Amino acid sequence: MRGAVIHAPGDVRFETLDDPKILQPTDAVIRTAVTCVCGSDLWPWRGLDATEEAHPMGHEYVGFVEEVGSGVTAVRPGQFVVGSFATSDNTCANCRNGFQSNCLDREFMSTCQAEYVRIPNAQGTLVATDEVPGEEFWPGLLAVSDVMGTGWWAAEAAEVRPGSTAVVVGDGAVGLCAVIAAKEMGAERIIAMSRHEPRQKLAREFGATDIVTERGDEGVARIKEMTGGIGADSVLECVGTAQAMRQALRSARPGGGVGFVGVPHEVAVDGQELFFSHVGLRGGPAPVRRYLPDLIGRVLSGRIDPGKVFDLTLPLEQVAEGYRAMDERRAIKALLKP
């Protein structure tokens, strides 16, 4: 098969790879319907995460089951499936508590920008649709496998409530999906922090009521000004930088919540500041598997359309251009078709 391999910062190649095989009874192999480039893939592309040796890339996927191991009964060959970037057995104590992304048998997916993918823990990870959905739904279902599920977790972790005010820090695909989540959870006011007009437009389409272009201390001051000097009930941090985390923590009201889902890079939280702020802080890898049945239903019913975050579609063989376009902010998120 063919798939994406990163060799060094700025060097992603489309290469011939070994076909995936069933290695464990709990494995499945799927034929990829569509896959994509994630904002977190840009960390190694930019050299901010080290690439010690060449390795495959990609952790978002939907597709058709080709083969299953002897221990997999939840899905069967021919079915269309959606999975999570973090695999799970869905039976351990952490899974039963709703944190499948901390499954005791967890494996993070990392080979999905390819024509075929081996899915570990397939029994607990994959969710099949009732029938093969029309191709118009594939982008939305692909978003559910990570960015929509991650945006949903940001809203849940920040404790978005009906009638509340929510601030979303970050206007990438996760931030935009977090706007959808905040709206679905009943936030009355949703303030998207964005400097980019196309993303501002999509944020408003998804449910944002206000746009703030300022960042850092100026951004915090603007949020305080808009909330009577108090701060927002919930802040959804969807970037992962030190500035974004400071901005999020300082934009929340005393007793408010911050949900952080951007993978932290050089983030340090001041314990004294957090202690006296009365702000709650929760985050981590999104437990996407917990949300899959609900979010798949919302996409297939047309209630939400997170697939709109894909504003560039490329053949899989042009995966490197997807990275470049997102790095240069010419695209929010690149959809790849095998």
Residue pairs with C-beta under 8 A, 6 or more apart in sequence:
1 16
1 17
1 18
1 19
1 20
1 114
1 115
1 116
2 14
2 15
2 16
2 17
2 114
2 115
2 316
2 317
3 14
3 15
3 17
3 56
3 58
3 111
3 113
3 114
3 115
3 316
4 12
4 13
4 14
4 15
4 56
4 57
4 58
4 113
4 114
4 316
4 319
4 320
5 12
5 13
5 14
5 15
5 17
5 54
5 55
5 56
5 57
6 12
6 13
6 44
6 45
6 51
6 54
6 55
6 56
6 57
7 13
7 51
7 54
8 51
9 44
9 45
9 46
9 47
9 51
10 45
10 46
10 47
12 45
12 57
12 319
12 320
12 323
13 320
14 316
14 317
14 318
14 319
14 320
17 56
17 114
19 116
20 29
20 111
20 116
20 117
20 118
21 29
21 118
22 28
22 29
22 67
22 68
22 69
22 118
23 118
24 69
24 71
24 120
25 69
25 70
25 71
25 72
26 69
26 71
26 72
26 89
26 120
26 121
26 122
26 123
27 68
27 69
27 72
27 118
27 119
27 120
27 122
28 65
28 66
28 67
28 68
28 69
28 72
28 75
28 81
28 118
28 119
28 122
28 126
29 65
29 66
29 67
29 68
29 116
29 117
29 118
29 119
30 61
30 63
30 64
30 65
30 66
30 81
30 116
30 117
30 119
30 126
31 63
31 64
31 66
31 115
31 116
31 338
32 61
32 62
32 63
32 112
32 114
32 115
32 116
32 117
32 316
32 338
33 62
33 63
33 64
33 80
33 138
33 338
34 62
34 138
34 139
34 142
34 335
34 336
34 337
34 338
35 58
35 60
35 61
35 62
35 112
35 113
35 114
35 142
35 316
35 336
35 338
36 58
36 60
36 113
36 142
36 310
36 322
36 333
36 334
36 335
36 336
37 58
37 113
37 319
37 322
37 323
37 326
37 333
37 334
37 336
38 58
38 59
38 60
38 146
38 147
38 173
38 333
39 172
39 173
39 174
39 326
39 333
40 240
40 263
41 57
41 58
41 323
42 323
42 326
42 327
43 49
43 263
43 265
44 50
44 51
44 57
45 323
45 327
46 327
48 265
55 110
56 110
56 111
56 113
56 114
57 110
57 111
57 112
57 113
57 319
58 109
58 110
58 111
58 112
58 113
58 114
59 85
59 108
59 109
59 110
59 112
59 146
60 85
60 109
60 112
60 142
60 145
60 146
60 147
61 83
61 109
61 112
61 117
61 142
61 145
62 80
62 81
62 82
62 83
62 138
62 141
62 142
62 145
63 80
63 81
63 117
64 78
64 79
64 80
64 81
64 132
65 75
65 76
65 77
65 78
65 79
65 81
65 126
65 128
66 77
66 116
67 77
68 75
68 76
68 77
68 122
69 122
71 123
72 122
72 123
73 123
74 122
74 123
74 124
74 126
74 128
75 81
75 122
75 126
75 128
79 128
79 129
80 128
80 129
80 131
80 132
80 133
81 126
81 127
81 128
81 129
82 126
82 127
82 129
82 141
82 142
82 144
82 145
82 292
82 296
83 109
83 119
83 122
83 125
83 126
83 127
83 145
83 289
83 292
84 100
84 101
84 109
84 125
84 145
84 146
84 149
84 288
84 289
84 292
85 108
85 109
85 145
85 146
85 285
85 288
86 100
86 101
86 103
86 106
86 107
86 108
86 109
86 285
86 287
86 288
86 289
87 103
87 105
87 106
87 107
87 108
87 109
87 119
87 120
87 121
87 122
87 124
87 125
88 95
88 100
88 101
88 103
88 105
88 106
88 121
88 124
88 125
88 289
89 95
89 103
89 104
89 105
89 121
89 123
89 124
90 100
90 103
90 121
90 123
90 124
90 125
90 289
91 124
92 103
92 104
92 105
93 104
94 100
94 102
94 103
94 104
95 103
95 124
95 289
98 287
98 290
99 287
99 290
100 106
100 124
100 287
100 288
100 289
100 290
101 284
101 285
101 286
101 287
101 288
101 289
102 284
102 285
102 287
103 121
103 124
105 121
106 121
107 120
107 121
109 117
109 119
111 117
111 118
113 316
113 319
113 336
114 316
114 338
115 316
115 338
119 125
119 126
124 289
125 289
127 289
127 292
127 293
127 296
129 141
129 296
129 300
133 141
133 300
137 299
137 300
137 307
138 307
139 307
139 308
139 310
139 335
140 148
140 299
140 304
140 305
140 306
140 307
141 296
141 299
141 300
141 307
142 307
142 310
142 335
143 173
143 177
143 299
143 306
143 307
143 309
143 310
144 288
144 291
144 292
144 295
144 296
144 299
144 306
145 288
146 286
146 288
147 173
147 174
147 177
147 306
147 309
147 333
148 177
148 180
148 181
148 295
148 299
148 304
148 306
149 286
149 287
149 288
149 291
149 292
149 295
150 174
150 177
150 178
150 238
150 261
150 286
150 288
151 174
151 175
151 176
151 177
151 178
151 179
151 180
151 181
151 236
151 238
151 261
151 306
152 177
152 178
152 181
152 184
152 286
152 291
152 295
153 259
153 261
153 286
153 287
153 288
153 291
154 168
154 174
154 178
154 181
154 236
154 237
154 238
154 259
154 260
154 261
154 283
154 286
155 166
155 178
155 181
155 182
155 184
155 185
155 187
155 234
155 236
155 259
156 181
156 185
156 259
157 257
157 258
157 259
157 260
157 261
157 282
157 283
158 166
158 234
158 235
158 236
158 256
158 257
158 258
158 259
158 282
159 233
159 234
159 257
159 259
159 280
160 166
160 181
160 182
160 185
160 186
160 187
160 233
160 234
160 236
161 185
161 186
161 187
161 233
161 234
162 185
162 186
162 187
162 188
163 186
163 187
163 188
164 186
164 187
164 188
164 189
164 233
164 234
165 187
165 188
165 189
165 190
165 191
165 227
165 232
165 233
165 234
166 182
166 187
166 189
166 190
166 191
166 232
166 233
166 234
166 235
166 236
167 190
167 191
167 193
167 212
167 223
167 232
167 234
167 235
167 236
167 248
167 251
167 252
168 175
168 178
168 179
168 182
168 190
168 191
168 192
168 193
168 203
168 208
168 235
168 236
168 238
169 175
169 193
169 235
169 236
169 237
169 238
169 239
169 244
169 247
169 248
169 251
170 178
170 193
170 236
170 237
170 238
170 239
170 244
170 262
171 192
171 193
171 194
171 195
171 196
171 199
171 200
171 203
172 199
172 238
172 239
172 332
172 333
173 309
173 332
173 333
174 238
174 261
174 262
175 192
175 194
175 203
175 236
175 238
175 239
176 199
176 202
176 203
176 206
176 306
176 309
176 332
177 206
177 306
177 309
178 236
178 238
178 261
179 190
179 192
179 203
179 206
179 207
179 208
180 206
180 207
180 304
180 306
181 236
182 190
182 207
182 234
182 236
183 190
183 206
183 207
184 298
184 303
184 304
187 207
187 234
188 209
189 209
189 210
190 207
190 208
190 209
190 210
191 208
191 209
191 210
191 211
191 212
191 223
191 226
191 232
192 200
192 203
192 204
192 208
192 210
192 211
192 212
193 211
193 212
193 213
193 214
193 215
193 219
193 247
194 200
194 203
194 211
194 212
194 213
195 213
195 215
196 329
198 311
198 332
199 332
200 208
200 211
202 308
202 309
202 332
203 211
204 211
205 308
206 308
210 226
212 219
212 222
212 223
212 226
214 221
214 222
215 243
215 247
216 243
216 246
216 247
219 247
219 251
220 247
220 250
220 251
223 231
223 232
223 251
224 230
224 231
224 251
227 253
230 253
230 254
231 250
231 251
231 252
231 253
231 254
231 256
232 251
232 252
232 253
232 256
233 252
233 253
233 256
233 257
234 252
234 256
234 257
234 258
234 259
235 248
235 249
235 251
235 252
235 256
235 257
235 258
235 259
236 248
236 258
236 259
236 261
237 244
237 245
237 247
237 248
237 258
237 259
237 260
237 261
237 262
237 283
238 244
238 261
238 262
239 262
240 260
240 262
240 263
240 264
240 265
240 267
241 262
241 265
241 266
241 267
242 265
242 266
242 267
242 268
244 262
245 260
245 264
245 267
245 269
248 258
248 260
249 258
249 269
249 273
249 274
249 277
249 279
249 281
250 277
252 258
252 277
252 279
253 279
254 277
254 278
254 279
255 278
255 279
255 280
256 279
256 280
257 279
257 280
257 281
257 282
258 279
258 280
258 281
258 282
258 283
259 282
259 283
260 281
260 282
260 283
261 283
261 284
261 286
269 281
274 281
295 304
298 304
299 305
299 306
299 307
309 332
309 333
310 332
310 333
310 334
310 335
311 331
311 332
311 333
312 322
312 325
312 326
312 330
312 331
312 332
312 333
312 334
312 335
313 334
313 335
313 337
314 321
314 322
314 334
314 335
314 336
314 337
315 336
315 337
315 338
316 336
316 337
316 338
318 336
319 336
321 334
322 331
322 334
322 336
323 334
324 330
325 331
325 334
326 332
326 333
326 334
